[in-house]
Amino acid sequence: MPSLPRLIMEHASELPEGSLLCPNVLLHLGNRDAVDQALSRLARSGRLSRVCQGVYVRPVETRFGPRPPSVDKVIESLAELWGETIVPCGGAAANALGLTTQVPVRSVYLTSGPNRRLKLGAVTVDLRHAPRWQLVAPRRAAGDAVRALAWLGPKEIEESLGVIRRKLSAEDLDELAASRALMPAWIAGPVSVMVAGG
């Protein structure tokens, strides 16, 4: 019979990139203590990466050797596992919308859950708890606009809204407008003016 680490790796190889391996999902392969020990051994040997306590991912094999899975794919899997909203931080959103040329040096995501620090290979990912209004419209352009405006601050809002108006579709702008009730007044006011055609 194949060893438990081999069974775990066979199971992991069938999963899409960024899928998570947690002990409770692997109990069909062995008892909890044995699964915990096998996962720890696989992480120490580099065949799996430990993202945080009790959560592992399989590196992606490339022709240049293994690399960590995409941060975005792992974050999507974690959001589903934990039942949280997790979105890129405002600096990343501002860069994606062309509102800044600054590229965030660190991988930072906003979350409805607690602050956490994750490891993906050599990359450290910070999850920072954020208020509900900064988590609106996850993974959509309207939500990115809200997060970008929050990051840029009140002094940049008028000019930034001009760029956002040109970049977002009518549907995205409607979604942005629909989120005004959750926004602080310093964002909601200018967005209302923009929506009214001012």
Disulfide bonds with the S-S distance in Angstrom:
none
